[in-house]
Amino acid sequence: MAEVNLDTVVTGFEQIDPNTVLVSFVIIILAVILSKIVAFFLTKFSEMTWRYRLHLKTIIPLSKVLIYSLAIYYIFASIFALSFNQLVLLSGLIGAAIGIGLRNLFENIAAGIIIVMEKTYHVGDRIEMGNYYGEVKDIGLRATRLVTPNDELVLAPNNLVFTQCVASGNSGSSEMMAMLDIYIENDSDVDLAMKILREAVVTSRFVYISPTRPVVILLNDYPFYKGLKARAYVNDLRDEFVFRSDVTRRTWNEFYKKGIKPPKAHIVNYGNAAE
């Protein structure tokens, strides 16, 4: 029975000639070009509609999966003229190939499809994947493209979702929490310092405040100095670092006017080492 099935699959490929291969290659190229065009226009349109930016970008990987799937199906069903049974048998052969030597490649492809379907993370999210943290620029079938805060492009294999934890800072939302730490001398006026820090946060042009997105100022008491931590949400996750810089700059400008000073550098280093 297995030999008959194998002969059936082989028969479906007997009519393949150079012209058939060329047509199939052209279809694949067109699918790649079409996916890039769709991704380009969706990206441009998403930037024009800030509120729905991340929702529109979510469609990009879905459109790629759909376009590539239709192209592959058309090649096998129309160009190679394979029947449904032959397609099923061919899928079995491909599965055998995965087990023989293409396991990592197909594992990445399977992970890419799972990421898109389960919405593990989205294009535009800030995630920590493996040893890297950055904004998701693209979710491909094989790898996810991340841009780190240092503007480095990282290609993270999709199968990392099977072996490592993936942390998302915003989970598809435009807003994201940004935290910053400020350390002051132990004998500083803590109440005044917390008030100044809060005012710097709530007056920042990058902050987003709502009943579900509050501003929180925390105080930590270390042996030789005190630490203030601000937790707030930014309007756009891409403003995470400029928000921190803006708040830190304006906070310290006001601190120096009020006589609030930072602890000595060696004391801070001692405290961090003790932690």
Salt bridges, closest charged atoms under 4 A:
GLU47 OE2 - LYS57 NZ 3.17
GLU47 OE1 - ARG238 NH1 3.19
GLU107 OE2 - ARG103 NH2 3.47
ASP125 OD2 - HIS122 ND1 3.16
GLU135 OE2 - LYS137 NZ 3.77
ASP138 OD1 - LYS64 NZ 2.55
GLU175 OE1 - ARG213 NH2 3.80
ASP181 OD1 - LYS229 NZ 2.84
GLU185 OE2 - LYS264 NZ 3.83
ASP221 OD1 - LYS226 NZ 3.84
ASP236 OD1 - ARG53 NH2 3.26
ASP236 OD2 - ARG238 NH2 2.83
GLU240 OE1 - ARG126 NH1 2.62
GLU240 OE2 - ARG244 NH2 2.91
ASP246 OD1 - ARG249 NH2 3.26
ASP246 OD1 - ARG250 NE 3.27
